[in-house]
Amino acid sequence: MLHAVIKKKCHYLLKEQNNIRIPREDIITSTIFGPLRYFEAKEIYFFITSIAGIKTNLIDDSKLQIKANIDFWPSKIDTFNNKLRSCEPDIVFNFVVNGKNEIYIFELKWGAYSFSEDQIEREWQFFKSPKKDATSYLIYLANYVDTFNAIKASKNKNWKSLTWLNFLHKIHKIKHQSHNPKLKHYLDDLISFLDCLDLRTFNAFTNLNLNIDPDLKINYHFRNIGTDVSSSNI
């Protein structure tokens, strides 16, 4: 939540005012991803590439030289379809890995919200790396991703989707792979945080075909808001 306040996404919550919209999506974004700023670059890279399904088990690779930068709600104004337009993805992760750039653009949606018009195209055009030897990805994290997969992801192999339930499953896998105590504490907190949200009844796990450990199904009882249980394309 630190970064949501810093970026004036939810600073009004600190003041007594009536009839204000609670920026729930921004609070969730900052609460989940904000603590990554306090980890080493290699740990951030391991977490993001694992979530995005790009690479795994790299946290102990001593050959990797990594620099990391996290930008919350970066905003750009540029020309799109011959018109001056603006866009603001939720997070952009910029890594330099052994001298080469890797960019991960995250667009997060919570509840019934979905992407609008040409939002994904603008975010991609404005924030992907212009360097020829660089690699860029766009990750769409939402309750419902089937529409994105059908309309958007088919346009670009580097546009990937992830449901919140898929995200939770990946967090558990990363926790088992990591040897860093601080990262494990962070992942434990993430699991607890997502459990506090009305994410989904734990019965939804049986519809995901994710081979989830039986103990996980027993220990986590998610409250139902009718969220999507479709599979990601990661």
N, C-alpha and C positions, 0 to 999 in steps of 0.2 A: 504493500500500500504506500510505501515511501515514495515511489516514483509516480504514482497516480496523483499524489498531493503535489509533488514537485512540478509536475506538468500541468497542474491546475485542472485535473480531471475530476477530482472529488474533494477539493479544498473546502467547498461549501458545507461538507459534512461536519467540519470542525466549528461551524458557526450555527447559531440557533436561527434557522429560517424555515418558514413554512412553505409548502407547495413546491418543493424542489424535486427534480428528477434524480433519483439515486443512480449513479453510473456504475451499475453492478458489473457489467462486462469489463470496464476499465479497472475496477477494484480487483476482480479475479485475475486479470492479466498481470497486474503489478504484483499481487500477492504471490502468484505462482512463479513468475519469471524474474521478479525483482531481486531476490537473494542471489541469483547467479552472478551478479556484479561483484560479489565478494569472494568468488572462487578463483582459482588459478585458471589461466586461459585454456590449458589442456583439459581440465575438468569440464569447463563450459562447452568446449568443442565435443567432447565425448558425449555429454548429455544431449546436445542439440542434434548431432548427427545420428545418434541412436533413436531419438524421437522421430526424426525425419526418415528413418530407415535407410540412410545413406551408408554409414559405416558403423561398426561396433567393435568393442574390445580394443580400443586404441588408447585408453587412458594410461596404460603402462608402457607404451611404445616410446622409448627414450630417443628414438631417431627423429621424432616429430618436434619441430620448432614452431610454436604457435603464438600468435598475438591475437587478442580478441577485443572487439568493441561491441557494446550493446546500446542501441538507440531506441528509446521508447517513444512511440507516436511521432516519428519524424515527419515533417510536412514539406511538400514540394509543390511548386507551381510551375507548370511547363506546358508546352503545346501538345495537344492530343487531338487527333482528327481535325487539324487546322483550327482548333479553338484553344484558348488559354484555360487550362483546367488545373485543379489542385487534387492532391490525394494524401492520405495519411494512414499507412499501414500501422498495425499495433506495435510491432517490434521488427527491427532489422538487426540481425547478427552479422557482423563483418569480421571474418577471420583471415589472417595471413598464415598459411600453412606451408612451411618450407619455401617461403618466398612467393607463393601463389595465392591469389585472392579467392575466397569462397564466401558467398553471400546467401543468407537465409532470411527470406522475407516472410513474416508471420502475419496472417489475418485471422483473428479470433472472433467467433460468434457464440453467443450464449442464448439458450432458450430457443425461441422461434425465429430469431433474427437470421437473415441470410445476406449474401452479397447483393449489391444493387447495381443495375445497369452494367457499365463497363469498369467497375471498381477494380477487379482483378487485373484487367489489362493495363489500367493506368498505373497501378502499383508496380507491376512488372516492368513497364517501360521506364518509369521514373527511377526505380531503385535497383534494378539489376546492374551488375558490373559492366562497364563499357570495355573492359580489357579483354582481348582475344583469348588469353591463356587463363582467364578466370572462369569460375563456375558459379552459377546462381540457381537458387531454388526458391519456390514459393510454396509455403505450407499453409493449408486452409484447415483450421481446427474449429469444429462446430458440432452441434448436436446432430445435425442432419447433413450428410455429404453426398447423397445420391445425385442430387441436381448438379452439384459442382462436378462430380465425376462424369456425368453425361454431357454437360455443356462446356465446361471449362478445361478439365484435366486432359481431355482428348486432344486439345490444341497444342499442348506442350508437355513433353515427357518429364520436365522438371517442375511441373505443377502437381503437387501431391496433397491428398486430403487425409484427415485424421479425425475420428470422432472422439469425444471426451472419454468414452469407455475404452476405446483403443489406447488413448493417451494414458489412462490409469494402468492398463495392462503393461504398457511399455515401461512405466515407472517401476513397477515391480520387477521386471526383467533387469533393468539397469541397476537397481538396488542389489540384486544377487550377483551382478558382475563386478560391481565396484569394490575396491579395496580401501577406499578413502573414508575414514570414520565421519568426517564432517559432511561429505556428500551423502552418506547414508542417513545421517540425522536430518538433513534437508529433505531427502526422499521420504522418510518416515513422516515428516511434517506435511508434505504434499499429500500423502495418502490420507492422513487424518483430516486435512483441509477439504479434500474432495469428498470424504465421507460425511463431513458436516454439511456440505451442499446437498440439495435435494436432487441428486444426480440421476438415480434410477434404482428400482428395486434390484436386489442381487440376482433375482431370477433372470434378468436380462442377459446375464453372462452366458446362460445356456444357449442363447440364440446367436452368440458371436462366433462360435466355432474356433475359439482361441486356445483350447487345451489348457484352461486355467486350473491351477492346483485346487483340489477339493477343499483344502483348508481355507483358501481365499474366499470361496463361496460361503463358507460357514461364518467367517469372521467379519465380513463386511456386508452390512444390510443397508442398501441404498434406498432412499425414499423416492417414490415414483412421481415424476412430472411428465411422463409420456415422452421422454427423450428418445432419439433415434438410436437403433442398435445395428444399423447397417455397417458393413465393413469398410475400412479405409482402402485407399489404393497404394498404401505404403507397405 
